[in-house]
Each structure stands twice: as C-alpha cells, then as structure tokens.
Amino acid sequence: MRMDNWYVLHVRTGQEMGIAEAVRKLPGAAALVPSVILTERRDGKREEFSRLLYPGYVFCLLYTSDAAD
C-alpha cells in the first residue's frame, strides 16, 4: 500500500527555492513553494513579480510504501 506523507520544512528566508530543488532531486519526493504573481505599477509601467505566500517554508510530499506489499 502506498502512503503519501506531507511535511513542512522551516528554512532560512530566501533559501526556499534552493531547498525545494534539493528535495525534488531525492527519489520519491516532491516539493512545493507556494507563490503568487503580482502586478504593480512603478514609474508608469506595469511590472510583474512573484511573492512567496509562506516565506521560510517548503512543503514536501514523500512517497513511501509498506514493506508488506
């Protein structure tokens, strides 16, 4: 039986993307860093930028299976 377990890693602010990439390289793991794209007007021009929804946190999904399978 396959089990999926979610974990939240508390990391240094600014290091979220690097940690997420390292987790994604692990077998049986996925990482999520929730962000939103915002549009802001500066000097008469519209600029889009990404902002993290939870700075300092990386959400990890680990896939495991029972040894009884």
N, C-alpha and C positions, 0 to 999 in steps of 0.2 A: 504494500500500500504506500502510495506516495504522499508525503506530507509537505506542505509549504508553510514555512515559518517566517513571519515578518519581524525584523529587528530595526531599532533606531540607533544610529551611531551619533554620539555627540562629538563633533570635531571642531578644530580651530576655524573661526570665521575666515573665509577666503580660501580655505583648502577643500571645500566641499566637492568641487569638480574633479580634483586630482584623486581624492579618496574614492569617489564613485567610479572612476576609471579603473583604479586598482582592484576594487571589488568585482567589477564586471569581468576582469581577466581570470577570476577564480572559477573553477569548474562548479557548476550547479549553483551559481549565484547571480543575482541581478541587483542593480542599484537604481535608485530614483532620487533626483534632486528637484523638487517641485519649484517651478519658477513661472513668472508671468511676464509677458511683453507689454510694456507701457509706451505710450506715445506722449511726448512732451514738446511744447513749443519753446524754443530758445532762439533769441535773435531773429524772430520772424520765420524761422524754419522749424519744421517738424522733425523730431529725432525719435527713433525707436531704441529702447534699451530693455534689457532683461533684468528683472529683480527677483531675488530668491524669496519664496514665501516663508521659509523657515531657515533663516541664516544660522549656520553652525550645526545643521543636522543633515544626515544622509539616511535614507530609508533603504533597507536591504531585504531582499527576498531570497531565502536559502531553500533550495530543493533538497529534500532528504527522502530516503526510502527505508522501510523497515527491513531488518535482516531476515525476517520470516518469509519474504517474497521469493 
